[in-house]
Amino acid sequence: MNTKVLTAHVPIPLAEKIDQIAARMERSRGWIVKQALSAWVDQEEERRRMTLEGMADVDAGQVVEHQSVLAWAESLSTDKPLVVAR
């Protein structure tokens, strides 16, 4: 696999935590950073996918009215909470 070197300045406490994790896991600092960056990119891609899905639902009129959400939320502290409308 081709690679590219990225450089970033990080706060010293964060760098120290990365070093501690690397030592504990017997991995390199670069391996730890690559794992963290990959997880973050996956999370951001999923967030974008879910946002676009939500916006498509709104465009299609598949929404829950604000009053219904408030009534549901308020019912959570009662003996008979409302069922989530889908």
C-alpha positions in Angstrom: 0.0 0.0 0.0 1.3 3.5 -0.8 1.5 5.8 2.1 1.8 9.5 2.7 3.4 11.2 5.7 1.2 13.7 7.5 2.5 16.0 10.2 0.4 17.5 13.0 1.2 19.5 16.1 -0.6 18.0 19.1 -0.6 19.2 22.7 2.0 17.5 24.8 -0.5 15.8 27.2 -2.1 14.1 24.2 1.3 13.0 22.8 2.1 11.6 26.2 -1.1 9.7 26.3 -0.4 8.3 22.9 3.0 7.2 24.0 1.6 5.5 27.1 -1.0 3.6 25.0 1.7 2.6 22.5 3.9 1.3 25.2 1.1 -0.6 26.9 0.0 -2.2 23.6 3.5 -2.7 22.4 2.8 -0.8 19.2 4.4 2.2 17.6 3.2 5.7 18.0 2.4 5.8 14.3 0.3 2.6 14.5 -1.8 4.2 17.4 -2.3 7.4 15.5 -3.2 5.6 12.3 -5.9 3.5 14.2 -7.3 6.6 15.8 -7.4 8.6 12.6 -9.1 5.7 10.7 -11.7 5.4 13.4 -12.4 9.2 13.3 -12.7 9.2 9.5 -15.1 6.2 9.7 -17.2 8.1 12.3 -17.3 11.3 10.3 -18.3 9.3 7.1 -21.1 7.7 9.1 -22.2 11.0 10.5 -22.4 12.4 7.0 -24.4 9.4 5.8 -26.9 9.7 8.6 -27.2 13.5 8.1 -28.0 13.0 4.4 -30.4 10.3 5.3 -32.2 12.6 7.8 -32.3 15.4 5.3 -33.9 13.1 2.7 -36.5 12.1 5.3 -37.3 15.8 5.9 -37.6 16.4 2.1 -39.9 13.4 1.9 -42.1 14.8 4.7 -41.2 11.9 7.0 -41.0 14.0 10.2 -42.4 14.0 13.7 -44.1 17.1 14.9 -42.4 19.0 17.7 -45.4 18.7 20.0 -45.3 15.0 19.6 -41.7 14.8 20.6 -42.3 17.0 23.6 -45.2 14.8 24.7 -43.1 11.7 24.3 -40.2 13.2 26.2 -42.4 14.3 29.1 -44.0 10.9 29.2 -40.7 9.2 30.0 -40.9 10.2 33.6 -44.4 8.8 34.0 -45.6 5.2 34.8 -46.9 4.9 31.2 -44.4 6.4 28.7 -45.6 6.9 25.2 -44.4 4.6 22.4 -41.9 6.1 20.0 -43.8 7.0 16.8 -42.2 5.8 13.6 
